[in-house]
Structures are given as structure tokens and as C-alpha cells.
Amino acid sequence: MQENRCGCGALLFRSAAGAIAGQVDIKCRRCGTVNSIRPIEARQHERRERLSGEDACGFRPKR
Ligand SMILES: [Zn+2]
């Protein structure tokens, strides 16, 4: 199970891997912040896109 926590450290909810299909907005009962929870797989995908974007900028270290 994956624990989804607020920035203040309060546990918002637990979910199984792949249980969240889209973005979930949940308000923290402790501090009142609205947290946007997104699927873990989508987050990893974004990171990969960002990395490949850096590769595509044309910068190559000289050998
Ligand atoms: Zn909170």
C-alpha cells in the first residue's frame, strides 16, 4: 500500500499501487491544504520526459 501524505506530514489516505487512475484533490484535515494526488506512474513518466528534454537541448560534453 502507498501512503499519501500532506506537506505537513498528516496521512491523507492509503492506496494500492495503480488504484488512482487520475488526479485526486484532497483537503488535509489538519492544515487545510488541498493536495493534488496524481498517479505514481504518471509522475515517473513526467520525469522521463523532462530528462529526455534535457538530452534534446543539444548540449553534449566534449570528449
Ligand atoms: Zn496538512
N, CA, C, O and the ligand as a Tripos MOL2 file, in Angstrom:
@<TRIPOS>MOLECULE
protein
  253   251    64     0     0
PROTEIN
NO_CHARGES

@<TRIPOS>ATOM
      1 N           0.8370   -1.2020    0.0000 N.3       1 MET1
      2 CA          0.0000    0.0000    0.0000 C.3       1 MET1
      3 C           0.8720    1.2520    0.0000 C.2       1 MET1
      4 O           1.9390    1.2860    0.6140 O.2       1 MET1
      5 N           0.4090    2.2520   -0.6830 N.am      2 GLN2
      6 CA          1.1220    3.5260   -0.7780 C.3       2 GLN2
      7 C           0.4660    4.5240    0.1560 C.2       2 GLN2
      8 O          -0.7530    4.6950    0.1360 O.2       2 GLN2
      9 N           1.2870    5.1930    0.9860 N.am      3 GLU3
     10 CA          0.7540    6.2280    1.8720 C.3       3 GLU3
     11 C           0.8450    7.5770    1.1780 C.2       3 GLU3
     12 O           1.9030    7.9650    0.6820 O.2       3 GLU3
     13 N          -0.2680    8.2810    1.1480 N.am      4 ASN4
     14 CA         -0.2860    9.6120    0.5510 C.3       4 ASN4
     15 C          -0.3820   10.6310    1.6710 C.2       4 ASN4
     16 O          -1.3810   10.6960    2.3870 O.2       4 ASN4
     17 N           0.6680   11.4240    1.8130 N.am      5 ARG5
     18 CA          0.7480   12.3590    2.9310 C.3       5 ARG5
     19 C           0.7120   13.7980    2.4480 C.2       5 ARG5
     20 O           1.1200   14.1140    1.3310 O.2       5 ARG5
     21 N           0.2050   14.6670    3.3310 N.am      6 CYS6
     22 CA          0.2090   16.0980    3.1010 C.3       6 CYS6
     23 C           1.6090   16.6430    3.3600 C.2       6 CYS6
     24 O           2.4490   15.9570    3.9430 O.2       6 CYS6
     25 N           1.8590   17.8730    2.9270 N.am      7 GLY7
     26 CA          3.1470   18.5060    3.1840 C.3       7 GLY7
     27 C           3.4230   18.6640    4.6700 C.2       7 GLY7
     28 O           4.5810   18.7250    5.0830 O.2       7 GLY7
     29 N           2.3640   18.7300    5.4810 N.am      8 CYS8
     30 CA          2.5240   18.8880    6.9290 C.3       8 CYS8
     31 C           2.8030   17.5510    7.5970 C.2       8 CYS8
     32 O           3.0810   17.4970    8.7950 O.2       8 CYS8
     33 N           2.7300   16.4720    6.8250 N.am      9 GLY9
     34 CA          3.0570   15.1610    7.3640 C.3       9 GLY9
     35 C           1.8490   14.3210    7.7410 C.2       9 GLY9
     36 O           1.9950   13.1500    8.0910 O.2       9 GLY9
     37 N           0.6460   14.9100    7.6740 N.am     10 ALA10
     38 CA         -0.5560   14.1660    8.0340 C.3      10 ALA10
     39 C          -0.8740   13.1390    6.9510 C.2      10 ALA10
     40 O          -0.7560   13.4240    5.7600 O.2      10 ALA10
     41 N          -1.2740   11.9510    7.3720 N.am     11 LEU11
     42 CA         -1.6470   10.9080    6.4140 C.3      11 LEU11
     43 C          -3.0170   11.2320    5.8320 C.2      11 LEU11
     44 O          -3.9990   11.3550    6.5650 O.2      11 LEU11
     45 N          -3.0770   11.3690    4.5090 N.am     12 LEU12
     46 CA         -4.3500   11.6940    3.8520 C.3      12 LEU12
     47 C          -5.1480   10.4210    3.5800 C.2      12 LEU12
     48 O          -6.3090   10.3020    3.9710 O.2      12 LEU12
     49 N          -4.5060    9.4800    2.9070 N.am     13 PHE13
     50 CA         -5.1580    8.1920    2.6590 C.3      13 PHE13
     51 C          -4.1140    7.1980    2.1650 C.2      13 PHE13
     52 O          -3.0080    7.5680    1.7700 O.2      13 PHE13
     53 N          -4.4970    5.9330    2.1990 N.am     14 ARG14
     54 CA         -3.6350    4.8930    1.6570 C.3      14 ARG14
     55 C          -4.2800    4.3390    0.3980 C.2      14 ARG14
     56 O          -5.5030    4.2430    0.3000 O.2      14 ARG14
     57 N          -3.4440    3.9790   -0.5590 N.am     15 SER15
     58 CA         -3.9910    3.4110   -1.7840 C.3      15 SER15
     59 C          -3.0740    2.2980   -2.2760 C.2      15 SER15
     60 O          -1.8670    2.3100   -2.0350 O.2      15 SER15
     61 N          -3.6700    1.3480   -2.9630 N.am     16 ALA16
     62 CA         -2.8780    0.2890   -3.5760 C.3      16 ALA16
     63 C          -2.2000    0.8410   -4.8170 C.2      16 ALA16
     64 O          -2.6490    1.8370   -5.3840 O.2      16 ALA16
     65 N          -1.1180    0.1930   -5.2410 N.am     17 ALA17
     66 CA         -0.4230    0.6270   -6.4510 C.3      17 ALA17
     67 C          -1.3760    0.5310   -7.6380 C.2      17 ALA17
     68 O          -1.9830   -0.5130   -7.8760 O.2      17 ALA17
     69 N          -1.5000    1.6320   -8.3780 N.am     18 GLY18
     70 CA         -2.3660    1.6350   -9.5490 C.3      18 GLY18
     71 C          -3.8220    1.9070   -9.2220 C.2      18 GLY18
     72 O          -4.6660    1.8690  -10.1170 O.2      18 GLY18
     73 N          -4.1430    2.1850   -7.9470 N.am     19 ALA19
     74 CA         -5.5310    2.4090   -7.5480 C.3      19 ALA19
     75 C          -6.0370    3.7630   -8.0400 C.2      19 ALA19
     76 O          -7.2350    3.9400   -8.2630 O.2      19 ALA19
     77 N          -5.1180    4.7170   -8.2080 N.am     20 ILE20
     78 CA         -5.5180    6.0510   -8.6460 C.3      20 ILE20
     79 C          -5.3150    6.1610  -10.1550 C.2      20 ILE20
     80 O          -4.1960    6.0260  -10.6500 O.2      20 ILE20
     81 N          -6.3920    6.4040  -10.8710 N.am     21 ALA21
     82 CA         -6.3190    6.4720  -12.3340 C.3      21 ALA21
     83 C          -6.0690    7.8920  -12.8100 C.2      21 ALA21
     84 O          -5.4460    8.0970  -13.8520 O.2      21 ALA21
     85 N          -6.5500    8.8770  -12.0570 N.am     22 GLY22
     86 CA         -6.3820   10.2720  -12.4470 C.3      22 GLY22
     87 C          -6.0500   11.1140  -11.2330 C.2      22 GLY22
     88 O          -5.7960   10.5950  -10.1460 O.2      22 GLY22
     89 N          -6.0550   12.4330  -11.4350 N.am     23 GLN23
     90 CA         -5.7200   13.3240  -10.3190 C.3      23 GLN23
     91 C          -6.8170   13.3090   -9.2660 C.2      23 GLN23
     92 O          -8.0070   13.2920   -9.5800 O.2      23 GLN23
     93 N          -6.3840   13.3150   -8.0000 N.am     24 VAL24
     94 CA         -7.3170   13.3780   -6.8720 C.3      24 VAL24
     95 C          -6.9620   14.5960   -6.0300 C.2      24 VAL24
     96 O          -5.8200   14.7370   -5.5930 O.2      24 VAL24
     97 N          -7.9300   15.4740   -5.7990 N.am     25 ASP25
     98 CA         -7.7190   16.6050   -4.9040 C.3      25 ASP25
     99 C          -8.3030   16.2590   -3.5510 C.2      25 ASP25
    100 O          -9.4810   15.9160   -3.4500 O.2      25 ASP25
    101 N          -7.4860   16.3460   -2.5060 N.am     26 ILE26
    102 CA         -7.9610   16.0130   -1.1630 C.3      26 ILE26
    103 C          -7.4920   17.0680   -0.1790 C.2      26 ILE26
    104 O          -6.3200   17.4430   -0.1550 O.2      26 ILE26
    105 N          -8.4300   17.5400    0.6340 N.am     27 LYS27
    106 CA         -8.1100   18.5860    1.6030 C.3      27 LYS27
    107 C          -7.6420   17.9560    2.8980 C.2      27 LYS27
    108 O          -8.2670   17.0430    3.4380 O.2      27 LYS27
    109 N          -6.5070   18.4780    3.3840 N.am     28 CYS28
    110 CA         -5.9470   17.9620    4.6290 C.3      28 CYS28
    111 C          -6.8130   18.4130    5.7950 C.2      28 CYS28
    112 O          -7.1830   19.5830    5.8950 O.2      28 CYS28
    113 N          -7.1260   17.4780    6.6670 N.am     29 ARG29
    114 CA         -7.9740   17.8260    7.8290 C.3      29 ARG29
    115 C          -7.1660   18.5360    8.9000 C.2      29 ARG29
    116 O          -7.7280   19.2020    9.7690 O.2      29 ARG29
    117 N          -5.8410   18.3960    8.8380 N.am     30 ARG30
    118 CA         -5.0180   19.0150    9.8730 C.3      30 ARG30
    119 C          -4.7260   20.4820    9.5450 C.2      30 ARG30
    120 O          -4.9540   21.3600   10.3770 O.2      30 ARG30
    121 N          -4.2120   20.7550    8.3140 N.am     31 CYS31
    122 CA         -3.7640   22.1160    7.9950 C.3      31 CYS31
    123 C          -4.6400   22.7940    6.9580 C.2      31 CYS31
    124 O          -4.4890   23.9950    6.7320 O.2      31 CYS31
    125 N          -5.5600   22.0640    6.3150 N.am     32 GLY32
    126 CA         -6.4930   22.6830    5.3810 C.3      32 GLY32
    127 C          -5.9620   22.8550    3.9690 C.2      32 GLY32
    128 O          -6.6470   23.4140    3.1130 O.2      32 GLY32
    129 N          -4.7440   22.3780    3.7170 N.am     33 THR33
    130 CA         -4.1760   22.4730    2.3700 C.3      33 THR33
    131 C          -4.8530   21.4650    1.4450 C.2      33 THR33
    132 O          -5.0720   20.3130    1.8180 O.2      33 THR33
    133 N          -5.1820   21.9170    0.2280 N.am     34 VAL34
    134 CA         -5.7210   20.9880   -0.7670 C.3      34 VAL34
    135 C          -4.5480   20.3710   -1.5240 C.2      34 VAL34
    136 O          -3.7970   21.0650   -2.2100 O.2      34 VAL34
    137 N          -4.4070   19.0610   -1.3870 N.am     35 ASN35
    138 CA         -3.3140   18.3440   -2.0340 C.3      35 ASN35
    139 C          -3.8120   17.6820   -3.3080 C.2      35 ASN35
    140 O          -4.8550   17.0270   -3.3090 O.2      35 ASN35
    141 N          -3.0710   17.8520   -4.3830 N.am     36 SER36
    142 CA         -3.3860   17.1850   -5.6430 C.3      36 SER36
    143 C          -2.5450   15.9230   -5.7490 C.2      36 SER36
    144 O          -1.3300   15.9820   -5.9420 O.2      36 SER36
    145 N          -3.2120   14.7780   -5.6210 N.am     37 ILE37
    146 CA         -2.5240   13.4910   -5.7110 C.3      37 ILE37
    147 C          -2.6700   12.9840   -7.1360 C.2      37 ILE37
    148 O          -3.7730   12.9280   -7.6800 O.2      37 ILE37
    149 N          -1.5550   12.6200   -7.7260 N.am     38 ARG38
    150 CA         -1.5930   12.0990   -9.0880 C.3      38 ARG38
    151 C          -1.0130   10.7000   -9.1230 C.2      38 ARG38
    152 O          -0.2100   10.3350   -8.2640 O.2      38 ARG38
    153 N          -1.4170    9.9110  -10.1190 N.am     39 PRO39
    154 CA         -0.9060    8.5310  -10.1870 C.3      39 PRO39
    155 C           0.6120    8.5010  -10.1960 C.2      39 PRO39
    156 O           1.2570    9.3510  -10.8110 O.2      39 PRO39
    157 N           1.1830    7.5090   -9.5040 N.am     40 ILE40
    158 CA          2.6340    7.4030   -9.3900 C.3      40 ILE40
    159 C           3.2620    7.1850  -10.7590 C.2      40 ILE40
    160 O           4.3160    7.7460  -11.0590 O.2      40 ILE40
    161 N           2.6180    6.3750  -11.5860 N.am     41 GLU41
    162 CA          3.1630    6.0770  -12.9140 C.3      41 GLU41
    163 C           3.2740    7.3430  -13.7480 C.2      41 GLU41
    164 O           4.2540    7.5280  -14.4690 O.2      41 GLU41
    165 N           2.2770    8.2180  -13.6560 N.am     42 ALA42
    166 CA          2.2980    9.4580  -14.4250 C.3      42 ALA42
    167 C           3.4470   10.3410  -13.9790 C.2      42 ALA42
    168 O           4.0930   10.9890  -14.8030 O.2      42 ALA42
    169 N           3.7050   10.3700  -12.6830 N.am     43 ARG43
    170 CA          4.8090   11.1810  -12.1750 C.3      43 ARG43
    171 C           6.1250   10.7080  -12.7670 C.2      43 ARG43
    172 O           6.9330   11.5210  -13.2150 O.2      43 ARG43
    173 N           6.3470    9.3950  -12.7740 N.am     44 GLN44
    174 CA          7.5900    8.8480  -13.3150 C.3      44 GLN44
    175 C           7.7070    9.1680  -14.7960 C.2      44 GLN44
    176 O           8.8000    9.4380  -15.2940 O.2      44 GLN44
    177 N           6.5900    9.1390  -15.4910 N.am     45 HIS45
    178 CA          6.5740    9.4410  -16.9150 C.3      45 HIS45
    179 C           7.0160   10.8830  -17.1570 C.2      45 HIS45
    180 O           7.7890   11.1600  -18.0740 O.2      45 HIS45
    181 N           6.5170   11.7960  -16.3250 N.am     46 GLU46
    182 CA          6.8900   13.2090  -16.4590 C.3      46 GLU46
    183 C           8.3910   13.3900  -16.2840 C.2      46 GLU46
    184 O           9.0290   14.1260  -17.0360 O.2      46 GLU46
    185 N           8.9500   12.7140  -15.2840 N.am     47 ARG47
    186 CA         10.3790   12.8230  -15.0330 C.3      47 ARG47
    187 C          11.1710   12.3530  -16.2410 C.2      47 ARG47
    188 O          12.1530   12.9860  -16.6290 O.2      47 ARG47
    189 N          10.7490   11.2520  -16.8310 N.am     48 ARG48
    190 CA         11.4530   10.7330  -18.0020 C.3      48 ARG48
    191 C          11.3920   11.7350  -19.1530 C.2      48 ARG48
    192 O          12.3780   11.9440  -19.8590 O.2      48 ARG48
    193 N          10.2170   12.3540  -19.3350 N.am     49 GLU49
    194 CA         10.0690   13.3310  -20.4150 C.3      49 GLU49
    195 C          10.9950   14.5120  -20.1810 C.2      49 GLU49
    196 O          11.6060   15.0330  -21.1130 O.2      49 GLU49
    197 N          11.0920   14.9340  -18.9040 N.am     50 ARG50
    198 CA         11.9500   16.0630  -18.5770 C.3      50 ARG50
    199 C          13.4140   15.7300  -18.8880 C.2      50 ARG50
    200 O          14.1430   16.5590  -19.4320 O.2      50 ARG50
    201 N          13.8370   14.5030  -18.5350 N.am     51 LEU51
    202 CA         15.2120   14.0940  -18.7730 C.3      51 LEU51
    203 C          15.5180   14.0440  -20.2650 C.2      51 LEU51
    204 O          16.5620   14.5190  -20.7120 O.2      51 LEU51
    205 N          14.5930   13.4610  -21.0310 N.am     52 SER52
    206 CA         14.8250   13.3590  -22.4690 C.3      52 SER52
    207 C          14.8290   14.7480  -23.0990 C.2      52 SER52
    208 O          15.5010   14.9750  -24.1040 O.2      52 SER52
    209 N          14.0710   15.6840  -22.5020 N.am     53 GLY53
    210 CA         14.0670   17.0580  -22.9950 C.3      53 GLY53
    211 C          15.4220   17.7050  -22.8100 C.2      53 GLY53
    212 O          15.8670   18.4850  -23.6510 O.2      53 GLY53
    213 N          16.0840   17.3790  -21.6960 N.am     54 GLU54
    214 CA         17.4150   17.9270  -21.4620 C.3      54 GLU54
    215 C          18.4180   17.3670  -22.4700 C.2      54 GLU54
    216 O          19.3100   18.0720  -22.9430 O.2      54 GLU54
    217 N          18.2510   16.0930  -22.7830 N.am     55 ASP55
    218 CA         19.1410   15.4780  -23.7760 C.3      55 ASP55
    219 C          18.9640   16.1230  -25.1450 C.2      55 ASP55
    220 O          19.9080   16.2210  -25.9300 O.2      55 ASP55
    221 N          17.7350   16.5600  -25.4170 N.am     56 ALA56
    222 CA         17.4280   17.0740  -26.7450 C.3      56 ALA56
    223 C          17.8210   18.5470  -26.9170 C.2      56 ALA56
    224 O          17.6320   19.1090  -27.9960 O.2      56 ALA56
    225 N          18.3640   19.1770  -25.8740 N.am     57 CYS57
    226 CA         18.6880   20.5970  -25.9790 C.3      57 CYS57
    227 C          19.9640   20.8370  -26.7750 C.2      57 CYS57
    228 O          20.2780   21.9810  -27.1020 O.2      57 CYS57
    229 N          20.7130   19.7630  -27.0970 N.am     58 GLY58
    230 CA         21.8760   19.9150  -27.9680 C.3      58 GLY58
    231 C          23.1900   19.9780  -27.2050 C.2      58 GLY58
    232 O          24.2630   19.9500  -27.8080 O.2      58 GLY58
    233 N          23.1080   20.0640  -25.8750 N.am     59 PHE59
    234 CA         24.3640   20.1350  -25.1110 C.3      59 PHE59
    235 C          25.0050   18.7670  -25.0000 C.2      59 PHE59
    236 O          24.3880   17.8320  -24.4900 O.2      59 PHE59
    237 N          26.2070   18.6410  -25.4600 N.am     60 ARG60
    238 CA         26.9480   17.3820  -25.3430 C.3      60 ARG60
    239 C          28.3220   17.6960  -24.7830 C.2      60 ARG60
    240 O          29.0300   18.5510  -25.3170 O.2      60 ARG60
    241 N          28.7130   17.0070  -23.7010 N.am     61 PRO61
    242 CA         30.0580   17.2400  -23.1840 C.3      61 PRO61
    243 C          31.1210   16.8290  -24.1950 C.2      61 PRO61
    244 O          30.9790   15.8040  -24.8610 O.2      61 PRO61
    245 N          32.1880   17.6230  -24.3150 N.am     62 LYS62
    246 CA         33.2680   17.2990  -25.2740 C.3      62 LYS62
    247 C          34.0940   16.1340  -24.7680 C.2      62 LYS62
    248 O          34.3690   16.0200  -23.5740 O.2      62 LYS62
    249 N          34.4810   15.2830  -25.6810 N.am     63 ARG63
    250 CA         35.3010   14.1380  -25.2910 C.3      63 ARG63
    251 C          36.7650   14.3750  -25.6170 C.2      63 ARG63
    252 O          37.6040   13.5130  -25.3560 O.2      63 ARG63
    253 ZN         -1.6860   19.0840    6.0440 Zn       64 ZN64
@<TRIPOS>BOND
     1     1     2 1
     2     2     3 1
     3     3     4 2
     4     3     5 am
     5     5     6 1
     6     6     7 1
     7     7     8 2
     8     7     9 am
     9     9    10 1
    10    10    11 1
    11    11    12 2
    12    11    13 am
    13    13    14 1
    14    14    15 1
    15    15    16 2
    16    15    17 am
    17    17    18 1
    18    18    19 1
    19    19    20 2
    20    19    21 am
    21    21    22 1
    22    22    23 1
    23    23    24 2
    24    23    25 am
    25    25    26 1
    26    26    27 1
    27    27    28 2
    28    27    29 am
    29    29    30 1
    30    30    31 1
    31    31    32 2
    32    31    33 am
    33    33    34 1
    34    34    35 1
    35    35    36 2
    36    35    37 am
    37    37    38 1
    38    38    39 1
    39    39    40 2
    40    39    41 am
    41    41    42 1
    42    42    43 1
    43    43    44 2
    44    43    45 am
    45    45    46 1
    46    46    47 1
    47    47    48 2
    48    47    49 am
    49    49    50 1
    50    50    51 1
    51    51    52 2
    52    51    53 am
    53    53    54 1
    54    54    55 1
    55    55    56 2
    56    55    57 am
    57    57    58 1
    58    58    59 1
    59    59    60 2
    60    59    61 am
    61    61    62 1
    62    62    63 1
    63    63    64 2
    64    63    65 am
    65    65    66 1
    66    66    67 1
    67    67    68 2
    68    67    69 am
    69    69    70 1
    70    70    71 1
    71    71    72 2
    72    71    73 am
    73    73    74 1
    74    74    75 1
    75    75    76 2
    76    75    77 am
    77    77    78 1
    78    78    79 1
    79    79    80 2
    80    79    81 am
    81    81    82 1
    82    82    83 1
    83    83    84 2
    84    83    85 am
    85    85    86 1
    86    86    87 1
    87    87    88 2
    88    87    89 am
    89    89    90 1
    90    90    91 1
    91    91    92 2
    92    91    93 am
    93    93    94 1
    94    94    95 1
    95    95    96 2
    96    95    97 am
    97    97    98 1
    98    98    99 1
    99    99   100 2
   100    99   101 am
   101   101   102 1
   102   102   103 1
   103   103   104 2
   104   103   105 am
   105   105   106 1
   106   106   107 1
   107   107   108 2
   108   107   109 am
   109   109   110 1
   110   110   111 1
   111   111   112 2
   112   111   113 am
   113   113   114 1
   114   114   115 1
   115   115   116 2
   116   115   117 am
   117   117   118 1
   118   118   119 1
   119   119   120 2
   120   119   121 am
   121   121   122 1
   122   122   123 1
   123   123   124 2
   124   123   125 am
   125   125   126 1
   126   126   127 1
   127   127   128 2
   128   127   129 am
   129   129   130 1
   130   130   131 1
   131   131   132 2
   132   131   133 am
   133   133   134 1
   134   134   135 1
   135   135   136 2
   136   135   137 am
   137   137   138 1
   138   138   139 1
   139   139   140 2
   140   139   141 am
   141   141   142 1
   142   142   143 1
   143   143   144 2
   144   143   145 am
   145   145   146 1
   146   146   147 1
   147   147   148 2
   148   147   149 am
   149   149   150 1
   150   150   151 1
   151   151   152 2
   152   151   153 am
   153   153   154 1
   154   154   155 1
   155   155   156 2
   156   155   157 am
   157   157   158 1
   158   158   159 1
   159   159   160 2
   160   159   161 am
   161   161   162 1
   162   162   163 1
   163   163   164 2
   164   163   165 am
   165   165   166 1
   166   166   167 1
   167   167   168 2
   168   167   169 am
   169   169   170 1
   170   170   171 1
   171   171   172 2
   172   171   173 am
   173   173   174 1
   174   174   175 1
   175   175   176 2
   176   175   177 am
   177   177   178 1
   178   178   179 1
   179   179   180 2
   180   179   181 am
   181   181   182 1
   182   182   183 1
   183   183   184 2
   184   183   185 am
   185   185   186 1
   186   186   187 1
   187   187   188 2
   188   187   189 am
   189   189   190 1
   190   190   191 1
   191   191   192 2
   192   191   193 am
   193   193   194 1
   194   194   195 1
   195   195   196 2
   196   195   197 am
   197   197   198 1
   198   198   199 1
   199   199   200 2
   200   199   201 am
   201   201   202 1
   202   202   203 1
   203   203   204 2
   204   203   205 am
   205   205   206 1
   206   206   207 1
   207   207   208 2
   208   207   209 am
   209   209   210 1
   210   210   211 1
   211   211   212 2
   212   211   213 am
   213   213   214 1
   214   214   215 1
   215   215   216 2
   216   215   217 am
   217   217   218 1
   218   218   219 1
   219   219   220 2
   220   219   221 am
   221   221   222 1
   222   222   223 1
   223   223   224 2
   224   223   225 am
   225   225   226 1
   226   226   227 1
   227   227   228 2
   228   227   229 am
   229   229   230 1
   230   230   231 1
   231   231   232 2
   232   231   233 am
   233   233   234 1
   234   234   235 1
   235   235   236 2
   236   235   237 am
   237   237   238 1
   238   238   239 1
   239   239   240 2
   240   239   241 am
   241   241   242 1
   242   242   243 1
   243   243   244 2
   244   243   245 am
   245   245   246 1
   246   246   247 1
   247   247   248 2
   248   247   249 am
   249   249   250 1
   250   250   251 1
   251   251   252 2
@<TRIPOS>SUBSTRUCTURE
     1 MET1         2 RESIDUE 1 A MET
     2 GLN2         6 RESIDUE 1 A GLN
     3 GLU3        10 RESIDUE 1 A GLU
     4 ASN4        14 RESIDUE 1 A ASN
     5 ARG5        18 RESIDUE 1 A ARG
     6 CYS6        22 RESIDUE 1 A CYS
     7 GLY7        26 RESIDUE 1 A GLY
     8 CYS8        30 RESIDUE 1 A CYS
     9 GLY9        34 RESIDUE 1 A GLY
    10 ALA10       38 RESIDUE 1 A ALA
    11 LEU11       42 RESIDUE 1 A LEU
    12 LEU12       46 RESIDUE 1 A LEU
    13 PHE13       50 RESIDUE 1 A PHE
    14 ARG14       54 RESIDUE 1 A ARG
    15 SER15       58 RESIDUE 1 A SER
    16 ALA16       62 RESIDUE 1 A ALA
    17 ALA17       66 RESIDUE 1 A ALA
    18 GLY18       70 RESIDUE 1 A GLY
    19 ALA19       74 RESIDUE 1 A ALA
    20 ILE20       78 RESIDUE 1 A ILE
    21 ALA21       82 RESIDUE 1 A ALA
    22 GLY22       86 RESIDUE 1 A GLY
    23 GLN23       90 RESIDUE 1 A GLN
    24 VAL24       94 RESIDUE 1 A VAL
    25 ASP25       98 RESIDUE 1 A ASP
    26 ILE26      102 RESIDUE 1 A ILE
    27 LYS27      106 RESIDUE 1 A LYS
    28 CYS28      110 RESIDUE 1 A CYS
    29 ARG29      114 RESIDUE 1 A ARG
    30 ARG30      118 RESIDUE 1 A ARG
    31 CYS31      122 RESIDUE 1 A CYS
    32 GLY32      126 RESIDUE 1 A GLY
    33 THR33      130 RESIDUE 1 A THR
    34 VAL34      134 RESIDUE 1 A VAL
    35 ASN35      138 RESIDUE 1 A ASN
    36 SER36      142 RESIDUE 1 A SER
    37 ILE37      146 RESIDUE 1 A ILE
    38 ARG38      150 RESIDUE 1 A ARG
    39 PRO39      154 RESIDUE 1 A PRO
    40 ILE40      158 RESIDUE 1 A ILE
    41 GLU41      162 RESIDUE 1 A GLU
    42 ALA42      166 RESIDUE 1 A ALA
    43 ARG43      170 RESIDUE 1 A ARG
    44 GLN44      174 RESIDUE 1 A GLN
    45 HIS45      178 RESIDUE 1 A HIS
    46 GLU46      182 RESIDUE 1 A GLU
    47 ARG47      186 RESIDUE 1 A ARG
    48 ARG48      190 RESIDUE 1 A ARG
    49 GLU49      194 RESIDUE 1 A GLU
    50 ARG50      198 RESIDUE 1 A ARG
    51 LEU51      202 RESIDUE 1 A LEU
    52 SER52      206 RESIDUE 1 A SER
    53 GLY53      210 RESIDUE 1 A GLY
    54 GLU54      214 RESIDUE 1 A GLU
    55 ASP55      218 RESIDUE 1 A ASP
    56 ALA56      222 RESIDUE 1 A ALA
    57 CYS57      226 RESIDUE 1 A CYS
    58 GLY58      230 RESIDUE 1 A GLY
    59 PHE59      234 RESIDUE 1 A PHE
    60 ARG60      238 RESIDUE 1 A ARG
    61 PRO61      242 RESIDUE 1 A PRO
    62 LYS62      246 RESIDUE 1 A LYS
    63 ARG63      250 RESIDUE 1 A ARG
    64 ZN64       253 GROUP 0 **** ****
